[in-house]
Amino acid sequence: MKAFVFDFDGTMIDTEAVWFDETQKYLQANYGMSLPMDVYEQVVGSTDEPLLLYMAEQTNGKFDAVAFQKYIDLQVHNGRDKLEMRDGFMRLFNYAKDNGYKIGLATSSARAWVDPILEKFGILDDFETIQTADDVEVIKPDPALYRQAVEALGVKPEEAIAVEDSRNGSLSAVGAGLHVIVVKNEVTKGIVFPEGTSVYDSFADVDLDAFLAGK
């Protein structure tokens, strides 16, 4: 193994839970309904199109997608300064740094969202490549983000480990040929992940020495 490629939202910071909670608040207040978890699981780590289609169907076309997106963007972005790293993430990240692995990032989010947060935590310069939604035509679960990340790092897909939290992200990494570590969060803990991925309940459960010994 020569490289680690990290996902961002939900993996490094738990924005998925914030997004889900704010979505539920909005739907309850404006439409008197809740978002089923199986619908939300379809959008984690990818586009929110399945959610928008679901809400349009449930409201007979009355769902205001523009107003919803403005609300979510405002709530999540306004809370950016309060975001914290997920427990145990930095142990894994520092392992990669201290042991000389190349480090990349592959996210379905926009660069304008990612960079300020990485800078806040003082790790922006640790990434040799950052691939975002701005760099591809199709985001996860399409493998383009991970393919571009390993190419930019100068390693083969089979020489890299993706660290993910979502099914869409895992499918992207598997499709690109990377080894995959999944660390579930509160929102993704009920998801069934693709075959061949190594799935953990928390970062504390990840034994990197054992994982790497088996690769």
Buried (B, 14 or more C-beta within 10 A) or exposed (E): BBBBBBBBBBBBBBBBBBBBEBBBEBBEEBBEEEBEEEBBBBBBBBBBEBBBBBBBEBBEEEBBBEEBEEBBEEBBEEEBEEBEBBEBBBEBBEBBBEEEBBBBBBBBBEBEBBBEBBEEBEBBEBBBBBBBBEBBEBBBBBBBBBBBBBBBBEBEBEBBBBBBBBBBBBBBBBBBBBBBBBBBBEBBEEBEBBEEBBBBEEBEEBEBEEBBEEE
